[in-house]
């Protein structure tokens, strides 16, 4: 889990250094990867990241508990469209080299 942390983070500058305000863990892994999001958030507790298990289980837009110091968000990815774009690029490259 140490390689996947977040693809989107909002940091607020403070006198003590940057403060994490918002994150979307594992944006590129897909919006339905509940278990992986949970594992990622477990490792970010030291930053104030908290997870509401019920919200995470239903893929809510925000999966942090109310009043948490860091908002944890689920970003919609359009997985099918992303897969189609990657497939088309691979096929185009194979046609160019094949």
LOGU-973135 format. One record per atom (N, C-alpha, C, O): residue number from 0; residue in one letter; x, y, z. Coordinates in nm, 2 decimals, m for minus. Layout:
// LOGU-973135
GUDREN   pos   code        X        Y        Z
GUDREN   NUM      a        X        Y        Z
...
END
This chain:
// LOGU-973135
GUDREN   pos   code        X        Y        Z
GUDREN     0      x     0.08    m0.12     0.00
GUDREN     0      x     0.00     0.00     0.00
GUDREN     0      x     0.08     0.13     0.00
GUDREN     0      x     0.03     0.24    m0.02
GUDREN     1      x     0.21     0.12     0.02
GUDREN     1      x     0.29     0.24     0.03
GUDREN     1      x     0.31     0.31    m0.10
GUDREN     1      x     0.35     0.43    m0.10
GUDREN     2      x     0.28     0.25    m0.21
GUDREN     2      x     0.29     0.32    m0.34
GUDREN     2      x     0.17     0.39    m0.38
GUDREN     2      x     0.18     0.49    m0.45
GUDREN     3      x     0.05     0.35    m0.33
GUDREN     3      x    m0.08     0.42    m0.37
GUDREN     3      x    m0.11     0.51    m0.25
GUDREN     3      x    m0.14     0.45    m0.14
GUDREN     4      x    m0.11     0.64    m0.26
GUDREN     4      x    m0.16     0.72    m0.15
GUDREN     4      x    m0.27     0.81    m0.20
GUDREN     4      x    m0.39     0.78    m0.16
GUDREN     5      x    m0.25     0.90    m0.28
GUDREN     5      x    m0.35     0.99    m0.33
GUDREN     5      x    m0.32     1.05    m0.46
GUDREN     5      x    m0.20     1.08    m0.49
GUDREN     6      x    m0.41     1.07    m0.55
GUDREN     6      x    m0.39     1.14    m0.67
GUDREN     6      x    m0.44     1.28    m0.67
GUDREN     6      x    m0.41     1.36    m0.76
GUDREN     7      x    m0.51     1.32    m0.56
GUDREN     7      x    m0.56     1.45    m0.55
GUDREN     7      x    m0.55     1.49    m0.40
GUDREN     7      x    m0.61     1.41    m0.31
GUDREN     8      x    m0.49     1.60    m0.37
GUDREN     8      x    m0.48     1.64    m0.23
GUDREN     8      x    m0.49     1.80    m0.23
GUDREN     8      x    m0.45     1.86    m0.32
GUDREN     9      x    m0.56     1.85    m0.12
GUDREN     9      x    m0.56     1.99    m0.10
GUDREN     9      x    m0.49     2.02     0.03
GUDREN     9      x    m0.53     1.97     0.13
GUDREN    10      x    m0.38     2.10     0.01
GUDREN    10      x    m0.30     2.14     0.13
GUDREN    10      x    m0.32     2.28     0.16
GUDREN    10      x    m0.34     2.37     0.07
GUDREN    11      x    m0.33     2.32     0.29
GUDREN    11      x    m0.34     2.45     0.33
GUDREN    11      x    m0.21     2.49     0.40
GUDREN    11      x    m0.17     2.43     0.50
GUDREN    12      x    m0.15     2.60     0.36
GUDREN    12      x    m0.03     2.65     0.42
GUDREN    12      x    m0.06     2.70     0.57
GUDREN    12      x    m0.15     2.77     0.59
GUDREN    13      x     0.03     2.66     0.66
GUDREN    13      x     0.01     2.71     0.80
GUDREN    13      x     0.15     2.74     0.85
GUDREN    13      x     0.25     2.72     0.78
GUDREN    14      x     0.16     2.80     0.97
GUDREN    14      x     0.29     2.84     1.03
GUDREN    14      x     0.37     2.71     1.06
GUDREN    14      x     0.49     2.72     1.06
GUDREN    15      x     0.30     2.60     1.08
GUDREN    15      x     0.37     2.48     1.11
GUDREN    15      x     0.40     2.39     0.99
GUDREN    15      x     0.45     2.28     1.00
GUDREN    16      x     0.37     2.44     0.87
GUDREN    16      x     0.39     2.37     0.75
GUDREN    16      x     0.25     2.33     0.69
GUDREN    16      x     0.15     2.37     0.74
GUDREN    17      x     0.25     2.27     0.57
GUDREN    17      x     0.13     2.24     0.50
GUDREN    17      x     0.04     2.15     0.58
GUDREN    17      x     0.08     2.05     0.65
GUDREN    18      x    m0.09     2.17     0.58
GUDREN    18      x    m0.19     2.09     0.65
GUDREN    18      x    m0.29     2.03     0.55
GUDREN    18      x    m0.34     2.10     0.46
GUDREN    19      x    m0.30     1.90     0.55
GUDREN    19      x    m0.39     1.83     0.46
GUDREN    19      x    m0.54     1.86     0.49
GUDREN    19      x    m0.58     1.84     0.61
GUDREN    20      x    m0.61     1.91     0.40
GUDREN    20      x    m0.75     1.94     0.42
GUDREN    20      x    m0.85     1.85     0.34
GUDREN    20      x    m0.96     1.82     0.39
GUDREN    21      x    m0.80     1.80     0.23
GUDREN    21      x    m0.89     1.71     0.15
GUDREN    21      x    m0.80     1.62     0.07
GUDREN    21      x    m0.70     1.66     0.02
GUDREN    22      x    m0.85     1.50     0.05
GUDREN    22      x    m0.78     1.40    m0.04
GUDREN    22      x    m0.88     1.31    m0.10
GUDREN    22      x    m0.99     1.29    m0.05
GUDREN    23      x    m0.84     1.25    m0.21
GUDREN    23      x    m0.92     1.15    m0.28
GUDREN    23      x    m0.82     1.03    m0.30
GUDREN    23      x    m0.75     1.02    m0.40
GUDREN    24      x    m0.82     0.94    m0.21
GUDREN    24      x    m0.73     0.83    m0.22
GUDREN    24      x    m0.75     0.73    m0.33
GUDREN    24      x    m0.86     0.69    m0.36
GUDREN    25      x    m0.64     0.71    m0.41
GUDREN    25      x    m0.65     0.61    m0.51
GUDREN    25      x    m0.74     0.64    m0.63
GUDREN    25      x    m0.82     0.56    m0.67
GUDREN    26      x    m0.75     0.77    m0.67
GUDREN    26      x    m0.84     0.81    m0.77
GUDREN    26      x    m0.83     0.72    m0.89
GUDREN    26      x    m0.93     0.69    m0.95
GUDREN    27      x    m0.71     0.69    m0.93
GUDREN    27      x    m0.69     0.61    m1.05
GUDREN    27      x    m0.72     0.46    m1.04
GUDREN    27      x    m0.71     0.39    m1.14
GUDREN    28      x    m0.76     0.42    m0.92
GUDREN    28      x    m0.79     0.27    m0.90
GUDREN    28      x    m0.93     0.24    m0.93
GUDREN    28      x    m0.97     0.12    m0.94
GUDREN    29      x    m1.02     0.34    m0.94
GUDREN    29      x    m1.16     0.31    m0.97
GUDREN    29      x    m1.24     0.35    m0.85
GUDREN    29      x    m1.21     0.32    m0.74
GUDREN    30      x    m1.36     0.40    m0.88
GUDREN    30      x    m1.45     0.45    m0.78
GUDREN    30      x    m1.51     0.33    m0.69
GUDREN    30      x    m1.57     0.36    m0.59
GUDREN    31      x    m1.51     0.21    m0.74
GUDREN    31      x    m1.57     0.10    m0.66
GUDREN    31      x    m1.47     0.02    m0.58
GUDREN    31      x    m1.51    m0.09    m0.53
GUDREN    32      x    m1.35     0.06    m0.56
GUDREN    32      x    m1.25    m0.01    m0.49
GUDREN    32      x    m1.26     0.02    m0.34
GUDREN    32      x    m1.16     0.08    m0.29
GUDREN    33      x    m1.37    m0.01    m0.28
GUDREN    33      x    m1.39     0.02    m0.14
GUDREN    33      x    m1.28    m0.03    m0.05
GUDREN    33      x    m1.23     0.04     0.04
GUDREN    34      x    m1.25    m0.16    m0.06
GUDREN    34      x    m1.15    m0.22     0.03
GUDREN    34      x    m1.01    m0.15     0.02
GUDREN    34      x    m0.95    m0.13     0.12
GUDREN    35      x    m0.97    m0.13    m0.10
GUDREN    35      x    m0.84    m0.06    m0.12
GUDREN    35      x    m0.84     0.08    m0.07
GUDREN    35      x    m0.74     0.12    m0.01
GUDREN    36      x    m0.95     0.15    m0.09
GUDREN    36      x    m0.96     0.29    m0.03
GUDREN    36      x    m0.95     0.28     0.12
GUDREN    36      x    m0.88     0.36     0.19
GUDREN    37      x    m1.02     0.18     0.19
GUDREN    37      x    m1.01     0.16     0.33
GUDREN    37      x    m0.86     0.14     0.38
GUDREN    37      x    m0.82     0.19     0.47
GUDREN    38      x    m0.79     0.05     0.30
GUDREN    38      x    m0.65     0.02     0.34
GUDREN    38      x    m0.57     0.15     0.32
GUDREN    38      x    m0.48     0.17     0.40
GUDREN    39      x    m0.59     0.22     0.22
GUDREN    39      x    m0.51     0.35     0.20
GUDREN    39      x    m0.54     0.44     0.31
GUDREN    39      x    m0.44     0.50     0.37
GUDREN    40      x    m0.66     0.46     0.35
GUDREN    40      x    m0.70     0.56     0.46
GUDREN    40      x    m0.64     0.51     0.59
GUDREN    40      x    m0.60     0.60     0.67
GUDREN    41      x    m0.64     0.38     0.62
GUDREN    41      x    m0.58     0.33     0.74
GUDREN    41      x    m0.43     0.38     0.76
GUDREN    41      x    m0.39     0.42     0.87
GUDREN    42      x    m0.36     0.39     0.65
GUDREN    42      x    m0.22     0.43     0.65
GUDREN    42      x    m0.20     0.58     0.66
GUDREN    42      x    m0.09     0.63     0.67
GUDREN    43      x    m0.31     0.65     0.65
GUDREN    43      x    m0.30     0.80     0.65
GUDREN    43      x    m0.36     0.86     0.77
GUDREN    43      x    m0.38     0.98     0.78
GUDREN    44      x    m0.39     0.78     0.87
GUDREN    44      x    m0.44     0.83     1.00
GUDREN    44      x    m0.35     0.94     1.06
GUDREN    44      x    m0.41     1.03     1.12
GUDREN    45      x    m0.22     0.93     1.05
GUDREN    45      x    m0.13     1.03     1.11
GUDREN    45      x    m0.15     1.16     1.05
GUDREN    45      x    m0.11     1.26     1.11
GUDREN    46      x    m0.21     1.17     0.93
GUDREN    46      x    m0.24     1.30     0.87
GUDREN    46      x    m0.38     1.35     0.90
GUDREN    46      x    m0.42     1.46     0.86
GUDREN    47      x    m0.45     1.28     0.99
GUDREN    47      x    m0.59     1.32     1.02
GUDREN    47      x    m0.70     1.26     0.93
GUDREN    47      x    m0.81     1.30     0.94
GUDREN    48      x    m0.66     1.17     0.85
GUDREN    48      x    m0.75     1.10     0.76
GUDREN    48      x    m0.83     1.00     0.84
GUDREN    48      x    m0.78     0.91     0.91
GUDREN    49      x    m0.97     1.01     0.83
GUDREN    49      x    m1.06     0.92     0.90
GUDREN    49      x    m1.16     0.87     0.79
GUDREN    49      x    m1.19     0.94     0.70
GUDREN    50      x    m1.21     0.75     0.81
GUDREN    50      x    m1.30     0.69     0.71
GUDREN    50      x    m1.43     0.65     0.78
GUDREN    50      x    m1.42     0.59     0.89
GUDREN    51      x    m1.54     0.68     0.72
GUDREN    51      x    m1.67     0.63     0.77
GUDREN    51      x    m1.70     0.51     0.69
GUDREN    51      x    m1.72     0.52     0.56
GUDREN    52      x    m1.70     0.39     0.75
GUDREN    52      x    m1.71     0.26     0.68
GUDREN    52      x    m1.84     0.25     0.61
GUDREN    52      x    m1.84     0.20     0.49
GUDREN    53      x    m1.95     0.30     0.66
GUDREN    53      x    m2.08     0.30     0.59
GUDREN    53      x    m2.08     0.38     0.46
GUDREN    53      x    m2.13     0.34     0.36
GUDREN    54      x    m2.02     0.50     0.47
GUDREN    54      x    m2.01     0.58     0.35
GUDREN    54      x    m1.92     0.52     0.25
GUDREN    54      x    m1.95     0.52     0.13
GUDREN    55      x    m1.81     0.46     0.29
GUDREN    55      x    m1.72     0.40     0.20
GUDREN    55      x    m1.79     0.28     0.13
GUDREN    55      x    m1.77     0.26     0.01
GUDREN    56      x    m1.86     0.20     0.21
GUDREN    56      x    m1.93     0.08     0.15
GUDREN    56      x    m2.03     0.12     0.04
GUDREN    56      x    m2.06     0.03    m0.04
GUDREN    57      x    m2.09     0.24     0.05
GUDREN    57      x    m2.19     0.28    m0.05
GUDREN    57      x    m2.13     0.37    m0.16
GUDREN    57      x    m2.20     0.43    m0.24
GUDREN    58      x    m2.00     0.39    m0.16
GUDREN    58      x    m1.93     0.47    m0.26
GUDREN    58      x    m1.98     0.62    m0.26
GUDREN    58      x    m2.00     0.68    m0.36
GUDREN    59      x    m2.01     0.67    m0.14
GUDREN    59      x    m2.06     0.81    m0.12
GUDREN    59      x    m1.95     0.90    m0.18
GUDREN    59      x    m1.84     0.87    m0.19
GUDREN    60      x    m2.00     1.02    m0.22
GUDREN    60      x    m1.90     1.12    m0.27
GUDREN    60      x    m1.80     1.16    m0.16
GUDREN    60      x    m1.69     1.19    m0.20
GUDREN    61      x    m1.84     1.17    m0.04
GUDREN    61      x    m1.75     1.19     0.07
GUDREN    61      x    m1.76     1.08     0.17
GUDREN    61      x    m1.86     1.04     0.22
GUDREN    62      x    m1.64     1.02     0.20
GUDREN    62      x    m1.64     0.90     0.29
GUDREN    62      x    m1.57     0.92     0.42
GUDREN    62      x    m1.55     0.83     0.50
GUDREN    63      x    m1.55     1.05     0.45
GUDREN    63      x    m1.50     1.08     0.59
GUDREN    63      x    m1.62     1.11     0.68
GUDREN    63      x    m1.72     1.14     0.63
GUDREN    64      x    m1.60     1.09     0.81
GUDREN    64      x    m1.71     1.12     0.90
GUDREN    64      x    m1.73     1.27     0.91
GUDREN    64      x    m1.64     1.35     0.89
GUDREN    65      x    m1.86     1.31     0.95
GUDREN    65      x    m1.89     1.45     0.97
GUDREN    65      x    m1.79     1.51     1.07
GUDREN    65      x    m1.76     1.45     1.17
GUDREN    66      x    m1.74     1.63     1.03
GUDREN    66      x    m1.65     1.70     1.12
GUDREN    66      x    m1.51     1.65     1.12
GUDREN    66      x    m1.43     1.70     1.21
GUDREN    67      x    m1.47     1.56     1.04
GUDREN    67      x    m1.33     1.51     1.03
GUDREN    67      x    m1.24     1.62     0.99
GUDREN    67      x    m1.28     1.71     0.92
GUDREN    68      x    m1.11     1.62     1.04
GUDREN    68      x    m1.02     1.72     1.01
GUDREN    68      x    m0.98     1.72     0.86
GUDREN    68      x    m0.94     1.83     0.80
GUDREN    69      x    m1.00     1.61     0.79
GUDREN    69      x    m0.96     1.60     0.65
GUDREN    69      x    m1.08     1.54     0.58
GUDREN    69      x    m1.13     1.43     0.61
GUDREN    70      x    m1.13     1.61     0.47
GUDREN    70      x    m1.24     1.55     0.39
GUDREN    70      x    m1.18     1.44     0.30
GUDREN    70      x    m1.08     1.47     0.23
GUDREN    71      x    m1.24     1.33     0.30
GUDREN    71      x    m1.19     1.22     0.21
GUDREN    71      x    m1.30     1.20     0.11
GUDREN    71      x    m1.42     1.17     0.14
GUDREN    72      x    m1.27     1.21    m0.02
GUDREN    72      x    m1.36     1.21    m0.13
GUDREN    72      x    m1.34     1.10    m0.22
GUDREN    72      x    m1.23     1.04    m0.24
GUDREN    73      x    m1.45     1.06    m0.29
GUDREN    73      x    m1.45     0.96    m0.39
GUDREN    73      x    m1.48     1.03    m0.52
GUDREN    73      x    m1.58     1.09    m0.54
GUDREN    74      x    m1.39     1.03    m0.61
GUDREN    74      x    m1.40     1.09    m0.74
GUDREN    74      x    m1.45     0.99    m0.84
GUDREN    74      x    m1.40     0.88    m0.86
GUDREN    75      x    m1.56     1.03    m0.92
GUDREN    75      x    m1.61     0.94    m1.02
GUDREN    75      x    m1.51     0.93    m1.14
GUDREN    75      x    m1.45     1.04    m1.18
GUDREN    76      x    m1.48     0.82    m1.19
GUDREN    76      x    m1.37     0.80    m1.29
GUDREN    76      x    m1.42     0.77    m1.43
GUDREN    76      x    m1.34     0.79    m1.52
GUDREN    77      x    m1.54     0.72    m1.45
GUDREN    77      x    m1.58     0.68    m1.58
GUDREN    77      x    m1.49     0.57    m1.63
GUDREN    77      x    m1.43     0.58    m1.73
GUDREN    78      x    m1.49     0.46    m1.55
GUDREN    78      x    m1.40     0.35    m1.57
GUDREN    78      x    m1.41     0.29    m1.71
GUDREN    78      x    m1.30     0.26    m1.77
GUDREN    79      x    m1.53     0.27    m1.76
GUDREN    79      x    m1.55     0.21    m1.89
GUDREN    79      x    m1.48     0.30    m2.00
GUDREN    79      x    m1.42     0.25    m2.09
GUDREN    80      x    m1.51     0.43    m1.99
GUDREN    80      x    m1.45     0.52    m2.09
GUDREN    80      x    m1.30     0.52    m2.09
GUDREN    80      x    m1.23     0.52    m2.19
GUDREN    81      x    m1.24     0.51    m1.96
GUDREN    81      x    m1.10     0.51    m1.95
GUDREN    81      x    m1.04     0.38    m2.01
GUDREN    81      x    m0.94     0.38    m2.07
GUDREN    82      x    m1.10     0.27    m1.98
GUDREN    82      x    m1.06     0.14    m2.03
GUDREN    82      x    m1.06     0.14    m2.19
GUDREN    82      x    m0.97     0.10    m2.25
GUDREN    83      x    m1.17     0.20    m2.24
GUDREN    83      x    m1.18     0.21    m2.39
GUDREN    83      x    m1.07     0.29    m2.45
GUDREN    83      x    m1.01     0.26    m2.55
GUDREN    84      x    m1.04     0.41    m2.38
GUDREN    84      x    m0.93     0.49    m2.44
GUDREN    84      x    m0.79     0.42    m2.43
GUDREN    84      x    m0.72     0.43    m2.53
GUDREN    85      x    m0.77     0.35    m2.32
GUDREN    85      x    m0.64     0.28    m2.31
GUDREN    85      x    m0.63     0.17    m2.41
GUDREN    85      x    m0.53     0.15    m2.47
GUDREN    86      x    m0.74     0.10    m2.43
GUDREN    86      x    m0.75    m0.01    m2.53
GUDREN    86      x    m0.72     0.04    m2.67
GUDREN    86      x    m0.64    m0.02    m2.75
GUDREN    87      x    m0.79     0.15    m2.70
GUDREN    87      x    m0.77     0.21    m2.84
GUDREN    87      x    m0.62     0.25    m2.86
GUDREN    87      x    m0.57     0.23    m2.97
GUDREN    88      x    m0.56     0.31    m2.76
GUDREN    88      x    m0.42     0.35    m2.77
GUDREN    88      x    m0.33     0.23    m2.79
GUDREN    88      x    m0.24     0.24    m2.87
GUDREN    89      x    m0.35     0.12    m2.71
GUDREN    89      x    m0.27     0.00    m2.73
GUDREN    89      x    m0.29    m0.06    m2.87
GUDREN    89      x    m0.19    m0.09    m2.93
GUDREN    90      x    m0.41    m0.06    m2.91
GUDREN    90      x    m0.44    m0.12    m3.05
GUDREN    90      x    m0.38    m0.03    m3.16
GUDREN    90      x    m0.32    m0.09    m3.25
GUDREN    91      x    m0.38     0.10    m3.14
GUDREN    91      x    m0.32     0.19    m3.24
GUDREN    91      x    m0.17     0.17    m3.24
GUDREN    91      x    m0.11     0.17    m3.35
GUDREN    92      x    m0.11     0.16    m3.13
GUDREN    92      x     0.03     0.14    m3.12
GUDREN    92      x     0.07     0.00    m3.18
GUDREN    92      x     0.17    m0.01    m3.25
GUDREN    93      x    m0.01    m0.10    m3.15
GUDREN    93      x     0.02    m0.23    m3.21
GUDREN    93      x     0.01    m0.23    m3.36
GUDREN    93      x     0.08    m0.30    m3.43
GUDREN    94      x    m0.09    m0.16    m3.41
GUDREN    94      x    m0.11    m0.14    m3.56
GUDREN    94      x     0.01    m0.07    m3.62
GUDREN    94      x     0.05    m0.10    m3.73
GUDREN    95      x     0.06     0.03    m3.55
GUDREN    95      x     0.18     0.10    m3.60
GUDREN    95      x     0.30     0.02    m3.61
GUDREN    95      x     0.39     0.05    m3.69
GUDREN    96      x     0.32    m0.07    m3.51
GUDREN    96      x     0.44    m0.15    m3.50
GUDREN    96      x     0.43    m0.29    m3.56
GUDREN    96      x     0.53    m0.35    m3.58
GUDREN    97      x     0.30    m0.33    m3.58
GUDREN    97      x     0.27    m0.47    m3.62
GUDREN    97      x     0.29    m0.49    m3.76
GUDREN    97      x     0.27    m0.61    m3.81
END
